[in-house]
């Protein structure tokens, strides 16, 4: 058994942050760093692997709200209409769906912990769902505290902070004003829950380095082994 496991459980690492913060790049770099030491790594994409009724939710955004699908690029911006829509009924619907997401996430991680993997890396986690809610409201804060109790707590949960203007330039999908509000929601959530490690806004290469350095501080060596 690889020493990068916590007893009989794989290490659980999550990445959160606004669109364009550099999560995919940092995850790929971290996976390569761990795999070079022989660590068995599994990357889980929250939207593809965890959320319930994914196709139904996609149809709502495209058919009802006429949002565009895909991934925005500097030479091909798109206009998404999903988490940036915040009328009361959308918030209520999200709260119901996120509860089911949390329950499915708990079962999913439990299943993955019996598989032959040493490190689970999540591209987004339940924290990203919560950040799309009006977290400044007291009722939503109570809901967030309750929801996180239903899901496994990561060994390290990265919050990649980003300058909204730079994030928008890299990944133009949502209005800039929304990205600014979205970033504030993440930072409020971090203060509320106290369970995320913030990587301050940095160039992509420096962000990748800081992710590895922070993990090494937690006891994971460059060979991908967890210190005893």
Secondary structure, 3 states (H helix, E strand, C coil): CCCCCECCECEEEEEECCCCCCHHHHHHHHHHHHHCCCCCEEEEEHHHHCCCCHHHHHHHHHHHCCCCCCCCECCECCCCCCCCCCCHHHHHHHHHHHHHHHHHHHHHHHHHCCCCCCEEEEECCHHHHHHCCCCCCHHHHHHHHHHHCCCCCCCEEEEECCCHHHHHHHCCCCCHHHHHHHHHHHHHHHHHHCCCEEECCCCHHHHHHHHHHHHHHCCECCCCCECC
